Amino acid sequence: MHKRLFCLVLTVFFTAFYSAAQAAPLPIPKAPSTGAKSFVIMDFDSQRVIAEEKSDQSVEPASITKLMTAYVVFNELASGNIALTDLVTISEKAWRTPGSRMFVEVGKQVSVQDLLLGMIVQSGNDATVALAEYIAGSEDTFAALMNKTAEEIGLKGSHFANSTGLPDENHHMTAWDIAHLASIVIERHPEYYKWYSQKEYTFNDITQYNRNKLLWRDDSVDGIKTGHTDSAGYCLVTSAKKDKMRLITVVLGTGSENARADASQALLNYGFRFFETHKLYDAGTSLASSRIWKGSSDAVPLGLDRILYVTIPRGQYEALDASMKIDNRIMAPVSAGTPLGSVQVRLGEDIVAEQPLVSLQDVAEGSFWQRITDEALLYFE
């Protein structure tokens, strides 16, 4: 009897100890040292910066510039202004552009698709300039288009002087801008993003290999772009997906090809090991209903206009606390999408996510009688 009781006590003790250990938050160490001028780890879905160093510092991006060039080209394809089958005549300027090349020939015609693959996989400066000239007439005009696009998508620390990333004192990006741009390319142009995982490309019987070494090292990595000049150092923006979590890392200004790959791998491992991302609320789902005055309806449904994701330290999901703030005295008319409050998600004292709470439908102004009635009711509010 005493032996059975002792075993039962031990079982209860170890079960409680194991449960407590499981519930204990995982301690988060500092991010690995990278040896880079700047770096950032960003979650794709939540856009949360997990770790960074000088991520708002503008530096030379080298051929990572071509990510913006590609984004402009992808937009032109999506709008129907150009097609992948369009033939581009190669100018002497494109042919003579120094640096890495696809080996196109002056005066020859090459399809937009071939030029894109030459730019993305082979990092060809000649292909890049040819695309810029085809879209905008000249590379200078294309650079102006790049800057306009950068402003539209919220890149605050970037300015482009050319399409290739060749050194220029007026040409720079930040690590945060690069990560944000990468996330936009992945989200808005998945049909073209797949090319960033292509390990080799052959043109004119010349096979060249993607310089992103992580494509060979890590199956979770599916892009995105390398860069190098003597002044910029070795740069790499990488994206990887494990389970339902996608991370984007940027390292700028490392000392070698291996250094940029090793630093990127270390940052990815760190992000996936110590953090997790959860979808909390879908877009368009009613989360609350609020009184609306002087309207054709007396209530308006409230929700989110985009999915709400949160990135948190592993094991802390149960500790999340979500709350809503709704504007006082909402008056009709109200259009769908109008911000009328906010959803705030906290982990302890920290706000880990916040999004506007918006009207999910139009509410027109009510009848004369409804407006008069509500005006009287408001008097006593």
Secondary structure in CASP SS format (residue, H / E / C, confidence):
PFRMAT SS
TARGET T0000
AUTHOR 0000-0000-0000
METHOD secondary structure of the structure
MODEL  1
M C 1.00
H H 1.00
K H 1.00
R H 1.00
L H 1.00
F H 1.00
C H 1.00
L H 1.00
V H 1.00
L H 1.00
T H 1.00
V H 1.00
F H 1.00
F H 1.00
T H 1.00
A H 1.00
F H 1.00
Y H 1.00
S H 1.00
A H 1.00
A H 1.00
Q H 1.00
A H 1.00
A C 1.00
P C 1.00
L C 1.00
P C 1.00
I C 1.00
P C 1.00
K C 1.00
A C 1.00
P C 1.00
S C 1.00
T C 1.00
G C 1.00
A C 1.00
K C 1.00
S E 1.00
F E 1.00
V E 1.00
I E 1.00
M E 1.00
D E 1.00
F C 1.00
D C 1.00
S C 1.00
Q C 1.00
R C 1.00
V E 1.00
I E 1.00
A E 1.00
E E 1.00
E E 1.00
K C 1.00
S C 1.00
D C 1.00
Q C 1.00
S C 1.00
V E 1.00
E C 1.00
P C 1.00
A H 1.00
S H 1.00
I H 1.00
T H 1.00
K H 1.00
L H 1.00
M H 1.00
T H 1.00
A H 1.00
Y H 1.00
V H 1.00
V H 1.00
F H 1.00
N H 1.00
E H 1.00
L H 1.00
A H 1.00
S H 1.00
G C 1.00
N C 1.00
I C 1.00
A C 1.00
L C 1.00
T C 1.00
D C 1.00
L E 1.00
V E 1.00
T E 1.00
I C 1.00
S C 1.00
E H 1.00
K H 1.00
A H 1.00
W H 1.00
R H 1.00
T C 1.00
P C 1.00
G C 1.00
S C 1.00
R C 1.00
M C 1.00
F C 1.00
V C 1.00
E C 1.00
V C 1.00
G C 1.00
K C 1.00
Q E 1.00
V E 1.00
S E 1.00
V H 1.00
Q H 1.00
D H 1.00
L H 1.00
L H 1.00
L H 1.00
G H 1.00
M H 1.00
I H 1.00
V C 1.00
Q C 1.00
S C 1.00
G C 1.00
N H 1.00
D H 1.00
A H 1.00
T H 1.00
V H 1.00
A H 1.00
L H 1.00
A H 1.00
E H 1.00
Y H 1.00
I H 1.00
A H 1.00
G C 1.00
S C 1.00
E H 1.00
D H 1.00
T H 1.00
F H 1.00
A H 1.00
A H 1.00
L H 1.00
M H 1.00
N H 1.00
K H 1.00
T H 1.00
A H 1.00
E H 1.00
E H 1.00
I C 1.00
G C 1.00
L C 1.00
K C 1.00
G C 1.00
S C 1.00
H E 1.00
F C 1.00
A C 1.00
N C 1.00
S C 1.00
T C 1.00
G C 1.00
L C 1.00
P C 1.00
D C 1.00
E C 1.00
N C 1.00
H C 1.00
H E 1.00
M E 1.00
T C 1.00
A H 1.00
W H 1.00
D H 1.00
I H 1.00
A H 1.00
H H 1.00
L H 1.00
A H 1.00
S H 1.00
I H 1.00
V H 1.00
I H 1.00
E H 1.00
R H 1.00
H C 1.00
P H 1.00
E H 1.00
Y H 1.00
Y H 1.00
K H 1.00
W H 1.00
Y H 1.00
S H 1.00
Q C 1.00
K C 1.00
E E 1.00
Y E 1.00
T E 1.00
F E 1.00
N C 1.00
D C 1.00
I E 1.00
T E 1.00
Q E 1.00
Y E 1.00
N C 1.00
R C 1.00
N C 1.00
K C 1.00
L H 1.00
L H 1.00
W H 1.00
R H 1.00
D C 1.00
D C 1.00
S C 1.00
V E 1.00
D E 1.00
G E 1.00
I E 1.00
K E 1.00
T E 1.00
G E 1.00
H E 1.00
T E 1.00
D C 1.00
S C 1.00
A C 1.00
G E 1.00
Y E 1.00
C E 1.00
L E 1.00
V E 1.00
T E 1.00
S E 1.00
A E 1.00
K E 1.00
K E 1.00
D C 1.00
K C 1.00
M E 1.00
R E 1.00
L E 1.00
I E 1.00
T E 1.00
V E 1.00
V E 1.00
L E 1.00
G E 1.00
T E 1.00
G C 1.00
S C 1.00
E H 1.00
N H 1.00
A H 1.00
R H 1.00
A H 1.00
D H 1.00
A H 1.00
S H 1.00
Q H 1.00
A H 1.00
L H 1.00
L H 1.00
N H 1.00
Y H 1.00
G H 1.00
F H 1.00
R H 1.00
F H 1.00
F E 1.00
E E 1.00
T E 1.00
H E 1.00
K E 1.00
L E 1.00
Y E 1.00
D C 1.00
A C 1.00
G C 1.00
T C 1.00
S C 1.00
L C 1.00
A E 1.00
S E 1.00
S E 1.00
R E 1.00
I E 1.00
W E 1.00
K C 1.00
G E 1.00
S C 1.00
S C 1.00
D C 1.00
A E 1.00
V E 1.00
P E 1.00
L E 1.00
G E 1.00
L C 1.00
D C 1.00
R C 1.00
I C 1.00
L E 1.00
Y E 1.00
V E 1.00
T E 1.00
I E 1.00
P E 1.00
R C 1.00
G C 1.00
Q C 1.00
Y H 1.00
E H 1.00
A H 1.00
L E 1.00
D E 1.00
A E 1.00
S E 1.00
M E 1.00
K E 1.00
I E 1.00
D C 1.00
N C 1.00
R C 1.00
I E 1.00
M E 1.00
A C 1.00
P C 1.00
V E 1.00
S C 1.00
A C 1.00
G C 1.00
T C 1.00
P E 1.00
L E 1.00
G E 1.00
S E 1.00
V E 1.00
Q E 1.00
V E 1.00
R E 1.00
L E 1.00
G C 1.00
E C 1.00
D E 1.00
I E 1.00
V E 1.00
A E 1.00
E E 1.00
Q E 1.00
P E 1.00
L E 1.00
V E 1.00
S E 1.00
L C 1.00
Q C 1.00
D C 1.00
V E 1.00
A C 1.00
E E 1.00
G C 1.00
S C 1.00
F H 1.00
W H 1.00
Q H 1.00
R H 1.00
I H 1.00
T H 1.00
D H 1.00
E H 1.00
A H 1.00
L H 1.00
L H 1.00
Y H 1.00
F C 1.00
E C 1.00
END
